[in-house]
Amino acid sequence: MGFWETIVPKYKEIIRKYLNDKDENILYQGQKLSRKLIEHQIAPEEVISLHKSIMMEDNYSARKIIDSFDVLLEVMLGYGLAYREHQSLRTEQL
Amino acid sequence: MGFWETIVPKYKEIIRKYLNDKDENILYQGQKLSRKLIEHQIAPEEVISLHKSIMMEDNYSARKIIDSFDVLLEVMLGYGLAYREHQSLRTEQL
């Protein structure tokens, strides 16, 4: 099973749990997932696309979709950090 | 007026237009905006946060919110490109 096939159910589960419990500890799992995604060179737009497809499949309400942005935000925070890290490396080298 | 204050209404307008017309040419404006955001070192998580707040404010339906992911995808594509560019620069230097 490829990396992506293992990620889809994990990401889905994090969203489902977060939307059910609104427990912020679950967002920490999003952070961990983010690191794995970056390690495996998954592009940020692929995460957006996955998020969209989960929202479509699971027929969430507008309220739930809006809440689900918290998970996406957490994952993108990891991308932001990695991006800034590369940027500062680049600046150092200029 | 700061950069961010000029971006918020622009991003809002792109979403509004896209949701009304579903015209893919509008997504091109998202690409252009993406480049500006990156230039001004706006983090990807800030874009997610802005997107969420627009969805909340404008009281969009679940269907519209799902459609709005196309705009977010377009913007994140720019971040993905910039990120990969930095990554390949870094690899070259290793």
Backbone of each chain as ProteinMPNN parsed JSONL, in Angstrom:
{"seq_chain_A": "MGFWETIVPKYKEIIRKYLNDKDENILYQGQKLSRKLIEHQIAPEEVISLHKSIMMEDNYSARKIIDSFDVLLEVMLGYGLAYREHQSLRTEQL", "coords_chain_A": {"N_chain_A": [[0.858, -1.205, 0.0], [0.636, 2.177, -0.889], [2.007, 5.315, 0.33], [0.166, 7.417, 0.186], [-2.303, 6.091, 0.188], [-2.396, 5.235, 2.786], [-2.573, 7.545, 4.121], [-4.968, 8.848, 3.466], [-7.249, 7.537, 4.874], [-6.344, 8.132, 7.478], [-6.285, 10.926, 7.634], [-8.951, 11.451, 7.192], [-10.046, 10.303, 9.462], [-9.022, 11.918, 11.485], [-10.343, 14.304, 10.912], [-13.009, 13.473, 11.246], [-13.05, 12.748, 13.97], [-12.345, 15.208, 15.122], [-14.495, 16.833, 14.37], [-16.548, 15.583, 15.692], [-15.847, 15.645, 18.459], [-14.662, 18.075, 18.922], [-12.277, 18.314, 20.173], [-9.291, 19.725, 20.995], [-6.917, 18.424, 21.238], [-6.872, 16.589, 19.287], [-6.132, 17.97, 17.115], [-3.439, 18.016, 17.314], [-2.689, 15.614, 16.269], [-3.063, 16.222, 13.67], [-0.931, 17.928, 13.228], [1.199, 16.132, 13.434], [0.635, 14.495, 11.289], [0.978, 16.307, 9.268], [3.755, 16.682, 9.21], [4.548, 14.184, 8.255], [3.376, 14.213, 5.743], [4.81, 16.241, 4.487], [7.377, 15.198, 4.587], [7.015, 13.111, 2.784], [6.805, 14.492, 0.51], [4.297, 15.473, -0.325], [2.309, 17.697, -2.013], [1.038, 20.943, -0.989], [-1.344, 21.634, -2.309], [-2.43, 19.182, -2.879], [-3.306, 18.342, -0.455], [-5.379, 20.141, 0.026], [-7.082, 19.345, -1.988], [-7.658, 16.725, -1.215], [-8.95, 17.265, 1.192], [-11.201, 18.626, 0.279], [-12.438, 16.539, -1.177], [-13.093, 14.758, 0.837], [-14.931, 16.269, 2.272], [-16.977, 16.39, 0.4], [-17.69, 13.711, -0.004], [-18.522, 12.869, 2.556], [-20.652, 14.373, 3.063], [-20.977, 16.666, 4.719], [-22.342, 19.281, 6.835], [-22.635, 22.878, 6.308], [-21.716, 24.214, 8.589], [-20.114, 22.219, 9.792], [-18.201, 21.878, 7.796], [-16.957, 24.328, 7.848], [-15.903, 24.22, 10.437], [-14.104, 22.185, 9.996], [-12.009, 23.403, 8.77], [-10.207, 24.029, 10.734], [-8.628, 21.779, 11.07], [-7.382, 21.623, 8.602], [-5.985, 24.0, 8.714], [-4.154, 23.475, 10.716], [-2.617, 21.508, 9.517], [-1.595, 22.922, 7.35], [-0.071, 24.755, 8.671], [2.188, 23.354, 9.3], [3.273, 23.099, 6.752], [3.743, 25.762, 6.255], [5.717, 26.339, 8.129], [7.82, 24.678, 7.252], [8.229, 25.807, 4.796], [9.045, 28.415, 5.448], [11.389, 27.786, 6.712], [12.949, 26.761, 4.638], [13.084, 29.065, 3.163], [14.548, 30.794, 4.798], [16.938, 29.458, 4.861], [17.65, 29.792, 2.245], [17.943, 32.544, 2.104], [20.099, 32.925, 3.788], [22.046, 31.913, 2.181], [22.323, 33.681, 0.169]], "CA_chain_A": [[0.0, 0.0, 0.0], [1.431, 3.399, -0.98], [1.881, 6.283, 1.417], [-1.075, 8.183, 0.02], [-3.437, 5.227, 0.581], [-2.451, 5.135, 4.251], [-2.849, 8.889, 4.622], [-6.375, 9.229, 3.268], [-8.088, 7.192, 6.032], [-5.871, 8.821, 8.694], [-6.746, 12.323, 7.582], [-10.405, 11.366, 7.334], [-10.325, 9.961, 10.856], [-8.735, 13.12, 12.282], [-11.462, 15.229, 10.679], [-14.227, 12.916, 11.853], [-12.913, 12.882, 15.425], [-12.37, 16.629, 15.503], [-15.852, 17.357, 14.21], [-17.4, 14.993, 16.738], [-15.517, 16.003, 19.846], [-14.081, 19.416, 19.002], [-11.162, 18.212, 21.114], [-8.137, 20.327, 20.336], [-5.803, 17.47, 21.238], [-6.899, 15.876, 18.005], [-5.394, 18.809, 16.162], [-2.036, 17.633, 17.427], [-2.509, 14.536, 15.28], [-2.956, 16.918, 12.382], [0.459, 18.408, 13.148], [2.06, 14.98, 13.166], [0.332, 14.085, 9.915], [1.574, 17.329, 8.422], [5.183, 16.368, 9.07], [4.665, 13.014, 7.375], [3.009, 14.631, 4.384], [5.935, 17.022, 3.962], [8.45, 14.211, 4.382], [6.711, 12.342, 1.578], [6.679, 15.46, -0.583], [2.923, 15.709, -0.771], [2.151, 19.142, -2.224], [-0.092, 21.495, -0.217], [-2.601, 21.61, -3.08], [-2.981, 17.828, -2.796], [-4.024, 18.276, 0.824], [-6.639, 20.874, -0.19], [-7.903, 18.508, -2.841], [-8.123, 15.623, -0.361], [-9.912, 17.83, 2.14], [-12.436, 18.869, -0.487], [-13.116, 15.296, -1.539], [-13.68, 14.202, 2.069], [-16.126, 17.076, 2.576], [-18.02, 16.023, -0.556], [-18.079, 12.322, 0.249], [-19.18, 12.634, 3.828], [-21.886, 15.147, 3.089], [-20.996, 17.487, 5.929], [-23.087, 20.548, 6.805], [-21.798, 24.077, 6.172], [-21.085, 24.445, 9.903], [-19.051, 21.22, 9.981], [-17.123, 22.152, 6.828], [-16.238, 25.487, 8.388], [-15.1, 23.731, 11.566], [-13.032, 21.312, 9.498], [-10.878, 24.247, 8.38], [-9.221, 24.02, 11.825], [-7.703, 20.673, 10.791], [-6.607, 22.055, 7.429], [-5.1, 25.062, 9.198], [-3.094, 22.815, 11.479], [-1.746, 20.82, 8.562], [-0.909, 23.946, 6.55], [0.907, 25.38, 9.557], [3.407, 22.567, 9.101], [3.815, 23.495, 5.449], [4.233, 27.134, 6.412], [6.986, 26.267, 8.871], [8.825, 24.087, 6.358], [8.447, 26.791, 3.74], [9.852, 29.508, 6.005], [12.701, 27.225, 7.017], [13.671, 26.757, 3.364], [13.291, 30.447, 2.753], [15.639, 31.399, 5.566], [18.153, 28.801, 4.363], [17.967, 30.402, 0.968], [18.399, 33.901, 2.385], [21.454, 32.802, 4.328], [22.983, 31.573, 1.112], [22.405, 34.762, -0.833]], "C_chain_A": [[0.888, 1.247, 0.0], [1.161, 4.331, 0.192], [0.526, 6.998, 1.374], [-2.299, 7.384, 0.497], [-3.526, 5.065, 2.09], [-2.877, 6.479, 4.86], [-4.34, 9.24, 4.556], [-7.244, 8.826, 4.458], [-7.658, 7.886, 7.328], [-6.398, 10.251, 8.754], [-8.258, 12.393, 7.819], [-10.793, 11.161, 8.797], [-10.088, 11.182, 11.753], [-9.89, 14.114, 12.134], [-12.719, 14.746, 11.411], [-14.197, 13.104, 13.371], [-13.023, 14.337, 15.859], [-13.784, 17.187, 15.422], [-16.811, 16.79, 15.247], [-17.133, 15.585, 18.107], [-15.065, 17.44, 20.022], [-12.927, 19.455, 20.029], [-9.887, 18.692, 20.418], [-6.903, 19.421, 20.342], [-5.718, 16.723, 19.918], [-6.13, 16.67, 16.949], [-3.9, 18.495, 16.183], [-1.71, 16.488, 16.463], [-2.383, 15.118, 13.875], [-1.535, 17.432, 12.162], [1.407, 17.275, 12.777], [1.883, 14.504, 11.721], [1.012, 15.031, 8.931], [3.052, 17.027, 8.163], [5.403, 15.192, 8.125], [4.381, 13.388, 5.923], [4.18, 15.36, 3.726], [7.119, 16.099, 3.663], [8.257, 13.457, 3.077], [6.436, 13.235, 0.367], [5.285, 15.553, -1.193], [2.752, 17.228, -0.866], [0.962, 19.677, -1.43], [-1.421, 21.451, -0.975], [-3.24, 20.22, -3.07], [-3.775, 17.654, -1.499], [-5.38, 18.982, 0.692], [-7.615, 19.994, -0.971], [-8.483, 17.32, -2.055], [-9.208, 16.12, 0.597], [-11.266, 18.063, 1.455], [-13.176, 17.557, -0.754], [-13.738, 14.621, -0.315], [-14.973, 14.945, 2.426], [-17.292, 16.69, 1.662], [-18.598, 14.651, -0.23], [-18.959, 12.185, 1.478], [-20.365, 13.557, 4.068], [-22.047, 15.994, 4.361], [-21.823, 18.765, 5.74], [-22.109, 21.709, 6.665], [-21.024, 24.341, 7.468], [-19.885, 23.503, 10.123], [-17.894, 21.509, 9.021], [-16.28, 23.316, 7.345], [-15.355, 25.054, 9.567], [-13.906, 22.912, 11.083], [-11.816, 22.109, 9.029], [-9.814, 24.285, 9.48], [-8.177, 22.919, 11.598], [-6.784, 21.068, 9.629], [-5.569, 23.11, 7.83], [-3.892, 24.458, 9.913], [-2.096, 22.152, 10.536], [-0.936, 21.856, 7.761], [0.137, 24.711, 7.364], [2.253, 24.67, 9.426], [4.084, 22.933, 7.786], [4.427, 24.896, 5.534], [5.596, 27.153, 7.093], [8.103, 25.752, 7.966], [9.22, 25.098, 5.279], [9.346, 27.937, 4.236], [11.277, 29.044, 6.308], [13.556, 27.22, 5.736], [14.03, 28.161, 2.917], [14.469, 31.068, 3.498], [16.966, 30.759, 5.186], [18.635, 29.491, 3.096], [18.559, 31.797, 1.173], [19.834, 33.885, 2.909], [22.489, 32.609, 3.226], [23.156, 32.667, 0.075], [23.513, 35.757, -0.469]], "O_chain_A": [[1.802, 1.35, 0.818], [0.204, 4.148, 0.945], [-0.152, 7.153, 2.39], [-3.205, 7.931, 1.125], [-4.601, 4.791, 2.624], [-3.454, 6.54, 5.946], [-4.891, 9.848, 5.474], [-7.926, 9.684, 5.018], [-8.495, 8.193, 8.178], [-6.887, 10.714, 9.784], [-8.763, 13.258, 8.535], [-11.741, 11.766, 9.297], [-10.865, 11.443, 12.671], [-10.353, 14.691, 13.118], [-13.392, 15.514, 12.098], [-15.17, 13.553, 13.977], [-13.702, 14.659, 16.834], [-14.218, 17.928, 16.305], [-17.777, 17.449, 15.633], [-18.054, 15.976, 18.824], [-15.081, 17.97, 21.133], [-12.655, 20.481, 20.651], [-9.467, 18.144, 19.399], [-5.969, 19.616, 19.564], [-4.649, 16.286, 19.492], [-5.557, 16.105, 16.018], [-3.196, 18.687, 15.191], [-0.61, 16.408, 15.918], [-1.69, 14.573, 13.015], [-1.007, 17.377, 11.052], [2.29, 17.427, 11.933], [2.846, 14.162, 11.035], [1.546, 14.611, 7.905], [3.526, 17.111, 7.03], [6.321, 15.2, 7.304], [5.061, 12.934, 5.003], [4.498, 15.124, 2.56], [7.768, 16.211, 2.623], [9.217, 13.194, 2.353], [5.908, 12.789, -0.652], [5.121, 15.692, -2.406], [3.022, 17.95, 0.093], [-0.014, 18.958, -1.216], [-2.482, 21.259, -0.38], [-4.453, 20.094, -3.234], [-4.767, 16.927, -1.447], [-6.396, 18.489, 1.181], [-8.802, 19.914, -0.655], [-9.65, 16.965, -2.219], [-10.241, 15.476, 0.781], [-12.322, 17.734, 1.996], [-14.392, 17.476, -0.58], [-14.788, 13.986, -0.42], [-15.967, 14.339, 2.826], [-18.446, 16.664, 2.091], [-19.812, 14.456, -0.187], [-19.982, 11.5, 1.468], [-20.995, 13.53, 5.125], [-23.11, 16.023, 4.98], [-21.977, 19.259, 4.623], [-20.907, 21.549, 6.876], [-19.832, 24.649, 7.441], [-18.814, 23.917, 10.566], [-16.731, 21.393, 9.405], [-15.051, 23.286, 7.285], [-14.203, 25.473, 9.675], [-12.833, 22.943, 11.685], [-10.722, 21.56, 8.905], [-8.645, 24.545, 9.196], [-6.996, 23.101, 11.894], [-5.571, 20.868, 9.68], [-4.436, 23.106, 7.348], [-2.757, 24.893, 9.721], [-0.884, 22.231, 10.739], [0.26, 21.676, 7.531], [1.101, 25.242, 6.815], [3.311, 25.3, 9.438], [5.306, 23.06, 7.715], [5.482, 25.169, 4.961], [6.502, 27.881, 6.689], [9.193, 26.322, 7.922], [10.388, 25.217, 4.908], [10.272, 28.365, 3.548], [12.237, 29.804, 6.177], [14.72, 27.618, 5.749], [15.107, 28.416, 2.378], [15.285, 31.776, 2.909], [18.002, 31.424, 5.184], [19.825, 29.738, 2.897], [19.53, 32.183, 0.522], [20.665, 34.711, 2.53], [23.628, 33.066, 3.317], [24.028, 32.587, -0.789], [23.731, 36.73, -1.191]]}, "seq_chain_B": "MGFWETIVPKYKEIIRKYLNDKDENILYQGQKLSRKLIEHQIAPEEVISLHKSIMMEDNYSARKIIDSFDVLLEVMLGYGLAYREHQSLRTEQL", "coords_chain_B": {"N_chain_B": [[-2.541, 51.951, 3.694], [-2.111, 48.599, 4.555], [-0.606, 45.657, 3.027], [-2.052, 43.307, 3.538], [-4.634, 44.28, 4.082], [-5.405, 45.08, 1.579], [-5.527, 42.728, 0.288], [-7.525, 41.117, 1.411], [-10.203, 42.063, 0.54], [-9.809, 41.549, -2.2], [-9.387, 38.796, -2.413], [-11.796, 37.893, -1.415], [-13.503, 38.851, -3.371], [-12.716, 37.357, -5.598], [-13.522, 34.82, -4.795], [-16.292, 35.251, -4.544], [-17.031, 35.92, -7.174], [-16.235, 33.572, -8.496], [-17.924, 31.68, -7.331], [-20.352, 32.601, -8.158], [-20.273, 32.589, -11.021], [-18.887, 30.342, -11.774], [-16.809, 30.414, -13.481], [-13.915, 29.433, -14.956], [-11.835, 31.052, -15.669], [-11.642, 32.933, -13.752], [-10.271, 31.676, -11.811], [-7.713, 32.013, -12.585], [-7.087, 34.515, -11.685], [-6.801, 33.904, -9.076], [-4.412, 32.524, -9.129], [-2.656, 34.595, -9.762], [-2.979, 36.181, -7.52], [-1.967, 34.473, -5.641], [0.783, 34.498, -6.208], [1.402, 37.08, -5.403], [0.821, 36.938, -2.685], [2.745, 35.152, -1.811], [5.07, 36.544, -2.435], [4.817, 38.575, -0.57], [5.298, 37.221, 1.672], [3.192, 35.921, 3.003], [1.946, 33.454, 5.071], [0.956, 30.055, 4.292], [-0.979, 29.049, 6.064], [-2.231, 31.324, 6.899], [-3.734, 31.996, 4.726], [-5.578, 29.916, 4.676], [-6.896, 30.489, 7.022], [-7.987, 32.992, 6.424], [-9.681, 32.236, 4.339], [-11.471, 30.582, 5.706], [-12.635, 32.484, 7.416], [-13.968, 34.121, 5.625], [-15.839, 32.363, 4.584], [-17.41, 31.969, 6.836], [-18.371, 34.522, 7.432], [-19.833, 35.206, 5.138], [-21.809, 33.417, 5.088], [-22.141, 31.07, 3.491], [-23.554, 28.26, 1.664], [-23.217, 24.659, 2.18], [-22.619, 23.434, -0.26], [-21.609, 25.614, -1.749], [-19.388, 26.267, -0.189], [-17.86, 23.997, -0.545], [-17.403, 24.217, -3.294], [-15.854, 26.506, -3.228], [-13.392, 25.614, -2.5], [-11.98, 25.221, -4.793], [-10.839, 27.661, -5.438], [-9.133, 28.028, -3.291], [-7.483, 25.879, -3.726], [-6.217, 26.623, -6.07], [-4.74, 28.817, -5.21], [-3.095, 27.591, -3.335], [-1.648, 25.97, -4.959], [0.204, 27.661, -6.05], [1.759, 28.112, -3.781], [2.685, 25.537, -3.445], [4.277, 25.235, -5.72], [6.258, 27.183, -5.285], [7.339, 26.158, -2.998], [8.359, 23.691, -3.844], [10.263, 24.62, -5.57], [12.084, 25.891, -3.872], [12.858, 23.661, -2.486], [14.156, 22.163, -4.438], [16.273, 23.801, -4.996], [17.567, 23.627, -2.599], [18.288, 20.944, -2.558], [20.056, 20.86, -4.675], [22.129, 22.178, -3.512], [23.07, 20.479, -1.632]], "CA_chain_B": [[-3.2, 50.643, 3.861], [-1.152, 47.497, 4.459], [-0.825, 44.655, 1.978], [-3.121, 42.39, 3.951], [-5.928, 44.976, 3.945], [-5.796, 45.148, 0.159], [-5.705, 41.347, -0.17], [-8.78, 40.543, 1.898], [-11.313, 42.263, -0.398], [-9.507, 40.914, -3.5], [-9.618, 37.349, -2.283], [-13.241, 37.784, -1.241], [-14.108, 39.124, -4.667], [-12.43, 36.2, -6.454], [-14.42, 33.743, -4.339], [-17.675, 35.615, -4.87], [-17.183, 35.782, -8.628], [-16.133, 32.16, -8.888], [-19.125, 30.969, -6.888], [-21.493, 33.039, -8.98], [-20.201, 32.253, -12.451], [-18.155, 29.101, -11.988], [-15.951, 30.67, -14.642], [-12.566, 29.008, -14.572], [-10.897, 32.152, -15.9], [-11.503, 33.649, -12.485], [-9.235, 30.976, -11.045], [-6.435, 32.595, -12.995], [-6.85, 35.629, -10.748], [-6.33, 33.256, -7.85], [-2.982, 32.256, -9.362], [-1.927, 35.871, -9.662], [-3.025, 36.575, -6.105], [-1.056, 33.555, -4.958], [2.153, 35.001, -6.363], [1.532, 38.273, -4.548], [0.82, 36.5, -1.283], [4.058, 34.54, -1.549], [6.01, 37.671, -2.454], [4.678, 39.322, 0.682], [5.554, 36.265, 2.763], [2.004, 35.493, 3.747], [2.047, 32.006, 5.28], [-0.215, 29.337, 3.76], [-2.029, 28.912, 7.089], [-2.982, 32.588, 6.955], [-4.712, 31.94, 3.633], [-6.642, 29.005, 5.139], [-7.628, 31.219, 8.037], [-8.783, 34.004, 5.703], [-10.742, 31.524, 3.612], [-12.461, 30.177, 6.708], [-13.396, 33.631, 7.938], [-14.88, 34.58, 4.551], [-16.948, 31.393, 4.528], [-18.264, 32.201, 7.998], [-18.989, 35.844, 7.288], [-20.773, 35.328, 4.037], [-22.887, 32.46, 5.314], [-22.305, 30.241, 2.298], [-24.085, 26.904, 1.841], [-22.203, 23.596, 2.124], [-22.26, 23.276, -1.678], [-20.761, 26.756, -2.134], [-18.101, 26.165, 0.523], [-17.109, 22.948, -1.248], [-16.936, 24.806, -4.569], [-14.834, 27.533, -2.954], [-12.099, 24.945, -2.374], [-11.264, 25.362, -6.076], [-10.048, 28.896, -5.342], [-8.077, 27.738, -2.32], [-6.583, 24.943, -4.414], [-5.442, 27.414, -7.039], [-3.793, 29.633, -4.447], [-2.119, 26.682, -2.709], [-0.808, 25.477, -6.058], [1.314, 28.611, -6.117], [2.626, 27.822, -2.641], [3.316, 24.25, -3.731], [5.335, 25.482, -6.704], [7.332, 27.933, -4.615], [7.921, 25.243, -2.026], [9.172, 22.723, -4.59], [11.397, 25.364, -6.128], [13.052, 26.03, -2.781], [13.34, 22.335, -2.152], [15.125, 21.699, -5.432], [17.451, 24.648, -4.763], [18.245, 23.089, -1.429], [18.864, 19.653, -2.956], [21.222, 21.171, -5.505], [23.219, 22.664, -2.677], [23.55, 19.446, -0.692]], "C_chain_B": [[-2.166, 49.548, 3.644], [-1.528, 46.509, 3.358], [-2.011, 43.762, 2.301], [-4.506, 43.003, 3.751], [-6.371, 45.09, 2.486], [-6.126, 43.74, -0.357], [-7.076, 40.795, 0.204], [-9.942, 40.792, 0.93], [-11.074, 41.611, -1.767], [-9.83, 39.42, -3.465], [-11.12, 37.066, -2.19], [-13.97, 37.898, -2.578], [-13.906, 37.939, -5.623], [-13.371, 35.042, -6.075], [-15.859, 34.032, -4.775], [-17.949, 35.41, -6.361], [-17.168, 34.322, -9.058], [-17.406, 31.409, -8.512], [-20.355, 31.379, -7.69], [-21.453, 32.465, -10.384], [-19.602, 30.891, -12.739], [-17.246, 29.2, -13.234], [-14.495, 30.378, -14.252], [-11.507, 30.082, -14.833], [-10.636, 32.931, -14.62], [-10.413, 32.993, -11.63], [-7.844, 31.496, -11.388], [-6.063, 33.786, -12.093], [-6.347, 35.091, -9.406], [-4.839, 32.95, -7.943], [-2.155, 33.515, -9.18], [-1.856, 36.333, -8.209], [-2.036, 35.73, -5.296], [0.384, 34.067, -5.029], [2.412, 36.207, -5.47], [1.632, 37.891, -3.074], [2.192, 35.944, -0.899], [5.144, 35.618, -1.485], [6.011, 38.415, -1.122], [4.793, 38.408, 1.905], [4.357, 35.988, 3.652], [2.08, 33.965, 3.86], [0.795, 31.298, 4.744], [-1.344, 29.197, 4.787], [-2.839, 30.197, 7.232], [-4.05, 32.627, 5.865], [-5.893, 31.049, 4.029], [-7.539, 29.748, 6.131], [-8.528, 32.295, 7.407], [-9.967, 33.344, 4.995], [-11.866, 31.122, 4.569], [-13.305, 31.373, 7.144], [-14.356, 34.197, 6.885], [-16.098, 33.662, 4.473], [-17.939, 31.624, 5.677], [-19.075, 33.478, 7.83], [-20.116, 35.839, 6.28], [-21.854, 34.252, 4.053], [-23.2, 31.591, 4.085], [-22.881, 28.865, 2.638], [-22.943, 25.894, 1.747], [-21.708, 23.426, 0.683], [-21.291, 24.377, -2.12], [-19.399, 26.65, -1.447], [-17.233, 25.123, -0.177], [-16.569, 23.491, -2.576], [-15.781, 25.789, -4.339], [-13.444, 26.921, -2.774], [-11.294, 25.044, -3.672], [-10.362, 26.594, -6.066], [-8.845, 28.658, -4.414], [-7.015, 26.834, -2.955], [-5.655, 25.7, -5.353], [-4.367, 28.229, -6.321], [-2.695, 28.73, -3.854], [-1.173, 26.072, -3.742], [0.413, 26.374, -6.203], [2.302, 28.372, -4.981], [3.389, 26.52, -2.886], [4.486, 24.418, -4.694], [6.533, 26.159, -6.058], [8.093, 27.004, -3.668], [8.846, 24.239, -2.719], [10.414, 23.374, -5.176], [12.499, 25.503, -5.074], [13.696, 24.696, -2.444], [14.4, 21.881, -3.153], [16.403, 22.53, -5.35], [18.289, 24.065, -3.642], [18.967, 21.79, -1.787], [20.125, 19.869, -3.79], [22.433, 21.52, -4.648], [23.773, 21.612, -1.722], [24.681, 18.619, -1.314]], "O_chain_B": [[-1.43, 49.571, 2.658], [-2.641, 46.539, 2.833], [-2.861, 43.498, 1.45], [-5.435, 42.328, 3.307], [-7.563, 45.184, 2.196], [-6.894, 43.577, -1.305], [-7.71, 40.094, -0.585], [-10.61, 39.839, 0.528], [-12.021, 41.173, -2.419], [-10.46, 38.875, -4.371], [-11.634, 36.13, -2.801], [-14.908, 37.156, -2.87], [-14.817, 37.569, -6.363], [-13.936, 34.378, -6.945], [-16.547, 33.161, -5.307], [-18.952, 34.813, -6.753], [-17.98, 33.892, -9.877], [-17.906, 30.596, -9.29], [-21.281, 30.589, -7.874], [-22.442, 31.929, -10.884], [-19.787, 30.344, -13.827], [-16.971, 28.215, -13.919], [-13.936, 30.996, -13.347], [-10.409, 30.023, -14.278], [-9.566, 33.508, -14.426], [-9.734, 33.65, -10.842], [-6.92, 31.423, -10.577], [-4.893, 34.021, -11.79], [-5.573, 35.743, -8.705], [-4.099, 33.095, -6.969], [-1.105, 33.509, -8.538], [-0.823, 36.807, -7.736], [-1.365, 36.224, -4.39], [1.106, 34.064, -4.031], [3.477, 36.344, -4.867], [2.428, 38.455, -2.322], [2.722, 36.224, 0.176], [6.01, 35.606, -0.61], [7.057, 38.825, -0.619], [4.429, 38.785, 3.019], [4.476, 35.84, 4.869], [2.259, 33.273, 2.859], [-0.294, 31.873, 4.742], [-2.521, 29.222, 4.428], [-4.001, 30.161, 7.638], [-5.122, 33.205, 6.045], [-7.049, 31.374, 3.76], [-8.765, 29.649, 6.085], [-9.677, 32.476, 7.811], [-11.097, 33.831, 5.047], [-13.048, 31.301, 4.276], [-14.529, 31.286, 7.231], [-15.43, 34.692, 7.223], [-17.231, 34.118, 4.316], [-19.15, 31.49, 5.503], [-20.285, 33.509, 8.052], [-21.195, 36.381, 6.516], [-22.697, 34.182, 3.16], [-24.356, 31.411, 3.703], [-22.718, 28.37, 3.753], [-21.846, 26.221, 1.297], [-20.507, 23.291, 0.448], [-20.285, 24.107, -2.777], [-18.371, 26.919, -2.067], [-16.036, 25.326, -0.378], [-15.415, 23.248, -2.931], [-14.86, 25.888, -5.15], [-12.437, 27.62, -2.881], [-10.066, 24.96, -3.651], [-9.261, 26.573, -6.616], [-7.713, 29.036, -4.716], [-5.815, 27.009, -2.741], [-4.455, 25.435, -5.409], [-3.227, 28.314, -6.778], [-1.514, 29.079, -3.877], [-0.04, 25.707, -3.426], [1.521, 25.896, -6.449], [3.517, 28.421, -5.177], [4.576, 26.412, -2.578], [5.547, 23.823, -4.511], [7.677, 25.753, -6.261], [9.317, 27.062, -3.557], [9.954, 23.968, -2.257], [11.476, 22.758, -5.265], [13.677, 25.267, -5.345], [14.89, 24.605, -2.159], [15.412, 21.292, -2.774], [17.493, 22.019, -5.605], [19.517, 24.009, -3.707], [20.105, 21.565, -1.377], [21.122, 19.163, -3.635], [23.577, 21.216, -4.986], [24.805, 21.818, -1.084], [25.205, 17.708, -0.672]]}, "name": "protein", "num_of_chains": 2, "seq": "MGFWETIVPKYKEIIRKYLNDKDENILYQGQKLSRKLIEHQIAPEEVISLHKSIMMEDNYSARKIIDSFDVLLEVMLGYGLAYREHQSLRTEQLMGFWETIVPKYKEIIRKYLNDKDENILYQGQKLSRKLIEHQIAPEEVISLHKSIMMEDNYSARKIIDSFDVLLEVMLGYGLAYREHQSLRTEQL"}
